[in-house]
Amino acid sequence: MALYAMLSLDYAEKEPNRDDFYEYLKSNGWVKLNDVDTVWCKSHGYLSTDAERVEREIRAMMRAAVAEYKPYRIDFVAQIGNNLPFEAQFVKKGIEYEYTSK
């Protein structure tokens, strides 16, 4: 069973390195979730008992990122678990809202 990580972050500066930072995340196997700002997901081939290993990898990746891109600040949260995050939306249709799972 795979272990998944979801990462949500706020990159302090929008320019000039934000796009390069996003490319860095992609090159490290992270996939940006659609229609949600700065939320990324990655599948790890580890057991559920390896959550601390994933946490260490995220911390090391983020440390390397700040050294490379030198933002004033990056705030982030990560969720590690055995289930993929799900994506959904509510869209206003007339006076009602329609729920759509992606």
ABEGO torsion letter per residue (X at the ends): XBBBBBBBBBBABAOAAAAAAAAAAAAAGBBBBBGBBGBBBBBBABBAAAAAAAAAAAAAAAAAAAAAAGBABBBBBBBBBABBBBBBBBBBBEABBBBBBX
